[in-house]
Amino acid sequence: DDFEDDGGDGGGGGGGGGGGDDGGGDGGGGEGGVNDERRAAADEGITSFNLDARRRPVAEPQLCASLFGLKIVSLSAGYGHNLALSADGRVFSCGYNDRGQLGLGHRINCTEFQYVSALEGVFVCQIACGQAHNLARTTDTRPSHPFDIAAKDKEKEKGAPPLTVPSAAAAADGSGGDCGGVYVWGNGSLGQLGLGRRVTGRRVPVLLPALSHNGVRIVDVAAGNNHSVAVSDRGEVWTWGHGEYGQHGGQASVSTNDLVDAFHYYQPRPLLVDPGVKVVQVECGSCFSLGRTESGDVYSWGWNGHGVLGHGKGYFSHAPTRIAALGSVDRRAVSIAAGANLCAAVVETSQCPIQYRYLLDQCHDAAAELGLGTCDVVIRVPGSKKPFFGHRIILESRCRFLQGYLRAAEQDHGCVEEVFDTDDEPSRRMLSVVLETEHASATTMAALLVYIYTEKLEVPPHKLKALMGFASDVFMPRLEALCAASIQLDHGAASWSGLGMGAKEPVAVPPARFDLDMRQAVNEPRHADVHFVSRQQGHQQEHHTPPDTAGSTALSAATPPSPPSLPSPSSPPSPPSPPS
């Protein structure tokens, strides 16, 4: 039978586990505890079992023989149990079963995957494991193609009945099957099943009624150690279970609902988030949760142990807070994941098809005296001794201000200096300039170079306003707009209104032009250092080849160089004539 009690004395002669039959640890140690286990097994129809269980760690991946013939599309792991989801929407479980987390109707551990027959007739599309509880999200969208024969044969051996698809009429009135809901089972002593304070566990999956009424349709679920989270198709977040560490958010630094009523979150409750935020994905760690929004932002709430909330060490707030480092005007999170005490996110940056990050690394190496690479420009800013190296062809193509600045400096012989490499030999003649503008500093200059080479905004948040001013000084309108939009996004209307613009006025960011700028540079004769002349049928064609992206010094000639003469087979090749 399923557990539906308030908890009582746990355990037998060897000491109680606390919290009732399924509320805390089972009685262990001593002959009384063994007898209790035998009586419980007899009630479940098991006449004998082996208490001499031994762990067998698996140090290397091994093929799971109990799932042969099944097409597995998803896996989830709890503290000591696993769930597997097949392509036809069926769930299989194995591992520890002391809390009924395998969903098989008993509490005997299983070393091989077993079909969870209680989910017969519903199509499961997502599974999630907590420490000793599980969630399964179902859908009314079922595959139209027949199942694989091998999968059918394998499931017959496991005793899995054929999947029954209810008719449209039966699905409409709810009598023939599920139309998108959440099933829960396992340990519920801390409310992680969402079935109320009187239910401390379920040995078989049951439909969570609180999320099956009022037109709520769940599109994503996640499970932490002892709490659970779900997202509806309207972007609403529902959370339930253990809440001692702020797992359920809140608008204050203390979760007042938990202090007033310890059982408040034993049923799903809506999470309070900022207005207009629509969550599409959730992930849970041990005592915290993450939510990814439709716009690509990531919010975090719960306990900040090990810095898992992404706001720095020592941060404390139960309210869901946006992680500024993951979402910005030029990047958005597309997927998130959470472990017990760590998080990860896949972030999509600007759609620029090309970047010169490797050339930017050459600039950093040159500044650190690790070799000049192919740099041919050095820029300095007032108040800083650090030189900034670059490639002239890239700087002039990406920034019209620097184009005029460098061309003017080229006419001044004092701006050309010999730069020595690590072997104390003069390596090349470098164009050296000092960039004196109102907002020029080491930080803003470094951020400008990153943007020029990669089209990305990388600057500390407190330097956004300074970089916006520097972008205005050097006539970089897109960089200026990126900074303004970031200030508006990170600091809200109050800080934005302080910049002299309307609080509700959105910032329009111009499209990226990195590829366009560099394509134009390829066709610019000024940057070429090789001149080809080809003659075909009396026609002469000229081709200019720009230097490599290193920005080699261009060769200026009054007239094109003469083409080399073709050698005859009997005479050695003659050298090409010098340019006029």
N, C-alpha and C positions, 0 to 999 in steps of 0.2 A: 504494500500500500504506500501511497505518497505521504510525505510528512506534512501535516497541517496542525502543528501545535505551537504553543508559545515558548517551548523550550523547557527543559526540566533538568533533573540531575543526570549527568552524563557518566557513562563508564561503570565498571563493575569493581571487583575486589581490588584491582591494582591501581585505583585512582580514577577520578572522573575526568572526562575531556571537556566538560562545560558546555552550556548552550543547547542541551537537548540532544535527541537522537541524531539529528543532522545539523545541529546548530554549532557545535564546536568539535573538539577532538573526541573520538570514540574512546571508551574505557580501554585501558591497556594495562599490561602487566598483571601478574597474579592469575590464579585459576579462575576467579570470578569473571575476569575480562574474557578469557578463552571460552568459558561456558556461554557468556552472552553472545559471542560471535557465532558459536555453534547453534544456539537457539535462533538467532537471526537468520542464519543460513537455512535451518530447517523450515522456518516460516516461508522462505522463498522457494522451497521445493528442492533444495540442494542437500543431499544426504551426507556427502563427504567432500572435504576439500583439504588441500595441502597447506599447512601453515608455514612450512619451511621454504619460504620464498626468498630468492636471492637476486640481487641486481646484477645485470650483465651489461656493463657499459660498452658501447659501440664507438670505438675511437676513429673509425673511418666509415664513410658512406657505404651502405649496402642496399642492394635492390630489395624492395619490400615484396616478398613472395605472396603475401595474402591479398595483394591488389592486382595480381596478374590478370590480364584480360580486360581490365577496366580502364577507361580513358579518364584520368584524373585531371581536373582543371584548376583545383584550388586546394590548399592545405592550411591548417591552422594548428598552433601548438599552445597548450596550456602549461601549467607547472609540471605535470607528470602524465599528460594525456594528449592525444592527437585526434584531429578530425580531418577527413578527406572528403572532397566533394567531386562526384563524377559528372561527366558531361550531360547525363540525362537527369540531373537534379537530385541525385540520391546521396545520402550522407553515410559514411562509415567511420567507426571510432575504435580506438585501442588505447591501452595504458592503464593508469591508475583509475580506480572506480570507487574509491571509498566514500564519495559524496554523490554517487549516481551520475557522475559527469559523462559517462559513456552513453547514457540514454537508452540502456538495454533493459531496464526494468529490474535490475538487481545491482549489487554492490561488489561483485567479484571482478578482480583485475583481469584484463585480457591482453595477451601478448601478440595477438593477431587482430587485424581489422575485422570488425563485425558490422553487418548492415543494421542501421537504426530503423527498425521496422515501424516504429511509432510515427514516422514521417511519411508513411505510405500514402500515396494519392496527392501529395503536394510536390511542387517543383521548387527545390531550394536553389537559390542563385548566389548566396553568400553565407559563409560561416565565420564565426569569431569565437575564440577561446579566451576565457579569463583564467584565473588561477585554478578554480575548480568548478566553473560554470561556463555555459555556452549559449550562444545566440545563433539562430539560423533565420535568414531573411528569405522569404518566398516570393514568388511572382506568379501572375496569371499568364505570362508569356511562356509557352512551352514549345519545344522543338517540333517542327512538322515532319522532319525526316525520320525514318525508322532507326532504331538503335542497332549498333553493331552486333553481329551474331556472336562474336567472341565474348562480348560483354554480357549478352543474354545468358550464354551457357555458364559463365563464371558466376553470375548472380543467382542462377538456379541452384548451383552447388552451395551458395551461402544462404539459401532460403529466402532470397529477396523476391517478393511477388512482382508481377508485371505492373508497370505504372498505369494507373487509370486516369484518364483525362475527363473531367466532368463536362457535361454539355453546357452550352451557353446559358440556357435557362437556369440550370442548377447553380452555375457560377454567379449568376445575377442575384439570386435570392440567398446565396451563402450556404445552401444545403448540400451542394455537390462538391465542394472543394474550397480551397483558399484563393483569394484574389489579391494577394500581396500583403503579408503580415510578418510578424516576428514570433518565432518559437523560442522558448527558453527551457533549460533544464540544468540540473546539477545542484551545487550548494547555493542556498538562498538565505543563510543565517544573517547576513548583513543587508538584505534587501536587494541584492544584485540581480535577482530574477524579476523584480518589479511586480510581484504577486501579492504584496501586502505583508503586514507584520506577522500574520498567523501562519504563513507558509515559509518553512525553513529549508525546503529542498524539494526537488522533483527528480525522480529516477527515469522518467520518460519525458520527451518534449511535449510542451503544452503551449497553446497559442496565448500570447500576452494580450489580454483583453483591453488594457488601457490604450493600446496603440492600434486597435482594430475597429474602433468606433469613431464617430464624428468625422468621417471622411479622411482620416489621417492615412497617408500612404508613405511607407518608409522606403527610402532609396539607398541608405547606407547604415551599417551598424558597426560597433566596435566594443571591445571589452577590456577593462583594466584588471588589476588584481581582484578587486571586489566591487567594482562599479561598472556600469554599462552606459552606452551612449548610442543614440539613433538620430538620423536626420530624415525629415519628411521632404516630399517633393516641392514644398513651398519654401524650403530653406530653413525651417524651424529645427532646433536642436532639442532633443528630449534626453534627460539624464536621470539615473536612479542608482541606488546602491549605497555603499559606504561613502560618507561625506565628511569624515573628520578632518581631512586635509584640503578642503576646498575643491574637491573633485567636481562639484556641481556649480561652480562659479558663484556669482553674487555681485551686488553693486557696492559692497563695503569690504573692508579688510577682514571682517569676521562673518562667517556664514551664520546669520542669525537664525535661520530656520532650523538648523541642526541644534542650536543651543536651546531653542524653545521646545522643539519636538524632535526627539531622536529618531522617530520613525517617519519623518516627513518625506524622505526620499526612498522609502520602501516601495513607492510607486513612481512611475515616470512623471517627471515635472519638466516644464519648459525652461530652457536656459535663457537668461536675460543677456542679450547682446546689444550692440549699438544699432540704432534704427537704420534700416536699409541694408543691413548685412544679410546676405543669403548664403548659407553654408551648403556645400555640395559633398564634402567628404570629411569624415572624422577618423581619428586614430587615438588610441589610449595607451598610456604607459602604466607604470605601477600605480601611481596616485595622481596622475595628471592626464589631460586630454588636449588634443590639437584639432582645430577645425580649419579646413581650406574653403575659401569663399569662391563665389562665381567669378569675381574679378581677379582672382589669383593671389589674394592676401591670405596670411595664415594667422590665426588667433590661438592663444594658449591660455590655459587656466588650470589651477590645481596647486600641488606642492612643487616648489622649485628646487628640490634636492638635485645636486650635481648640475645646476643651471639648465635644467631641461626645458624651462619655459622660454629660453632664448632672449631674455632681457638683461643678462648679466648676473654676476654673482651677487647674492644678497637681496635680490629682488623679491618682494612679497606683496601679492595682491591676489584675491580670489576672483576678481572680475576678469572676464575674457579680454585679453589685450592683444592688439595687433603686433606682430613681430616685424619691426621696420626693416630689418636686414633682408627679409625674404621677398617682400613685395614693394615695388616702386613703380615710377612712371615708365621705366625702360626694362622692367623684368616682372615676371609673375610666376608663382608656384603652380606647377601642373600635377604634382603628386607629393604626398607626405607619408611618412612612416614613423613609428615609435616603438622603441624597445622598453625594457623595464626602466632604464635610467639614461636613455639617449634618444635622439631624434635625428631624422634625415629628411631632406626635401629635394625634389628635382625642380630646378628653376629654369624657366625659359627666358632668355635675354632678348635683346633687340633682334629684329629679323635681318640684320645686316649680313649679306652672304659672304663677305670677306672681312678679315681682320688681319692686322699686322702686329699681333701680340708678340711674335718671335722677334720682330725688329725692335719693339719696345723693350724687350729684355736686353737687346744689345745696348740700348741707351742706358739702361740701369747698370750694366756691366762696365760701360765706359766711365760712368760717374763714380763707380767703385774702384776704378783703376785696375780693372780685370781685362783690359783690352778694348781697343776702340771699335773693333768690328768693322762696320761699313759706315759709321757716322761721319758726317762732314759739316755739322753745325753744332756750335756750343752756345748756349744761352744762359745768361746770368740775370738774377733779379736783385734789386737793392735789399740790403739787410741780410743777405744769405751768402755764405761762401761756397755753397754747393753748386757745382755746374750742372746744367741740364743739356744732354746731348740729343741730337736728332738727325734726321735725314732731310735734306733740303727739298727734294722732290715731293716728299709727303707733306712737309710743313707748308710749302707754297701752294700745293694743290688743295689742301684742306682748309686753309685760313688765308683769306685775301689780305687781311691786315699784315700777317707775317710775310706774305708774298712781297708787298711793297716795302716792308721794313728790311727784309734781307736783300732785296735788289738795291735799295738805297745804300745799305751798308757795304755792298760789294764794290761800290765806287770809291769807298774810303779804304785806302791801303792799310790804314791802321787797324782795320777790323779783320785782317787776315793774319793768322798766326800759325807758326809751326807747332804742331802737337807731337810729342814724343810718345812712342809706345813703350812697352815694358822692357824692350831690349836696348833702350837709350839711343835709338836711332830715329831720325825724323821720319815719321810714317806718312804724313800728308799735310797739306795746307788746309786749315780749318777756318771757316767763317765764324767769327766770334762777335756776339752782340750783347748788349745790356738792355733788357726790356724794362723800361721805366714807365709804369702806369700807376694809377691810383691804387688799384687793388692787387698789384703784382706781389706775390710772396712765394716762398718755397712750396707751401701747400697748394695754392691755387695754380702755380705753374705745373706741378706734378699732375694735378687733376686735369689740366688742359691737355697735356701730352697724352694721358690715357684716353681722353675723349677723341683726340685727333687720330690716334692709331687704332682705336677699337670701337668708336661710336658709343662708348659706355660712360655712364656717370658713376664715378667712384670717388667719393669725398666724404669726410666725416660730417654728420648732420649739422653740427654747429658751424661748419664752414660753408654751408650752402649759400648763404646770403653773400659772403665774400666772393665765392666763385661766380655767382650770378652777376656781380658787379664787374669782375674780371672779364667774363664773357662779353659783357656790353662794351668794355674798353677795346677788345680785340675784334669786335663785330662778328660774334658767333651766335646768331639768333636762336638756333636750335638748342645749343647748350644753355643759353640764358632761359629759354622756356622750360627745359628739363629741370633746372634748379628751382624755378618758380613753382612748377607743378609739384615738386618734391616737398617744398616748404608748405604748400597748401595741404598736401596729403598727410605729412607727418605732424604738423603743429596745429592744424585746424583753422577755423575761420578767424579766431582772435589774432593769431600771429600773422595771418595773411592780410587782414585788414590793416595791420600796422605797416604794411608795405605800400599803402596808398591805393589799393584796388578793392573792388567790391568783394564782400565775403562769399557771395554765392556765384561769382563769376568764374566759370571753369577756365583753366589755362589750356589753350590750344597749342599742342606741340607739333611743329612742322615735321614732315616725314624725313627719314634719314637719307642722306645723300653721299654716304661714304663711297659706294660703288660708282656713282656718277662722277664724283670728283676724281677718283683714281682712273676711270676710263678716259676722262678728258686729259689727264696727265700723260697717258700712253700716247695720245695723238698730238701732243704739244712738241713742236720742233725745238723749242728752247731747251728742253730737258734731254734732247738726244745727244749722244756722243759717238754714234756711228752713222755714216751716210752711205747708203747703197744706191748704185745707178745700174739699171738693167736696160739693155737694148734688145728689142724684139721687133723684127720686120720694119726697121727704120724708125720705130717709135722709142722714145726714151722715157723711162719711168724712174722716179726717184722715191726712195723709201727712207724714212727716218726711224731709227731704232733708239728708243730711250735707254738710259742706263738701267741697270738692275735696280730693284727697289732700295738698294743701298744708297742711291743718290750720288753716283760718281760725278765728278766735276765735268761739265759739258765742255766740248771743244768748239770754240768759236772760230769760224773761218770766213774770209771775205768771199771766197768762191768755193764750190764743192770740190773735194779732192778728186783727182783723175783716177779712173778705174785702172787696176793693174792689167798689164798686157798678158795675154794667154801664151804660155810657153809652147814651143814646137816640140814634137817628140824627140828630135835629134839634138836639141840645145837645152842647156840648163835654164830654169826659170829666172827671169829678170826681176829685180826688185821693183815694187810699185813706186811710181813717181810721187814725190812729196807734195803736200797741199800747197797751193799758191798762197 
